[in-house]
Amino acid sequence: MTMPTHSKKQVQRIRAIGLTVTNCDRSLNFYQEALDFKLVSDITVEGHNFSTEDVTEAKVRIVTLQLGDEFIELIEYLNIQGKPIPSDSQSNDLWFQHFAIVVSDMDRAYAHLRSFPIESISVAPQTILSDNETSGGVRAFKFKDPDGHDLELIWFPPDKGKDKWHQNSHSLFLGIDHSAIAVSHTEQSLHFYCDLLGMQIDSRSLNWRATQTRLDNLPGAKVRITALQPVENGVGIELLDYILPGKGRPIPSDWKSCDIASVQIELVTNDIEQLIDKLRQNQIPIVDSSFSHKQGYLIKDPDKHTILLIAE
């Protein structure tokens, strides 16, 4: 894989992670009470102010929440009922996507979280073994929000993670470190995210053994992880390429933005028109999008994860 040659036409940062939800009030309560997110805005848009590639005449409520420096958006389609997330979803299914919430104390955060009716994925918080140079000593716990969206609590030892995660000892929940997505072929995804969008490889690791099995609740799990960063070193993207038990199910072709499994990463670029031209030259389908106050372009990565490109 080559590094990007058009360094000026690239993704600067991840602005937010958007989740389609069944009920904004329920999700808002969960993220505020269980995970300490703060409300930023709560708006309703419809008609020409909101359009996607697959849904028209939508009336949509968008609740923006903040944790530390990072943002998520809860997106509820008020006049359309979307399909639920499959109840038998696994971490190697290609629609799998979580975001990792950094905590200052894993035991306290886990105890707090368990006072809420969550669905656990991990058996309990897991500690990555020290022979893993990239992630040794990191503690993690995976679970689901009220709609079944996958989430992770993560704690970094002093020699791991960004400096910012070690500078605030007063808050229990600190912010969002990355969004992790299941992919079918690492090199194919690297071409898309690095060669085309201009992200950089931050680290690589191979996670396996009983620790990964207990973390994913996936027998014999062995996963190749490639961490990517945009130009501004904020929220990253992790590519999860499952070697064992192998690739899961692809994202169904009939899934739409209004379906609850829909997760959307908003990427800010410093030269959107030139980047769009570059993507078109590489046969990446582009859809003009109107998303509340943001004009942008919807694109899909090679495994059909949704990305909204917006201008700086």
Secondary structure, DSSP 4 states (H G I P E B T S, - for coil): -PPPS-TTSSEEEEEEEEEE-S-HHHHHHHHHHHH--EEEEEEEEEGGGEE-SS--S-EEEEEEEEETTEEEEEEEESS--PPPPPTT--TTSTT-EEEEEEES-HHHHHHHHTTS-PEESSSS-EE--TT-TTTTT-EEEEEE-TT--EEEEEE--TTSS-GGGGS--S-SEEEEEEEEEE-S-HHHHHIIIIIIT--EEEEEEEE-HHHHHHHHT-TT-EEEEEEEE-SSSSSEEEEEEEEES---PPPPTT--TTSTT-EEEEEEES-HHHHHHHHHHTT---EEEEETTEEEEEEE-TT--EEEEEE-
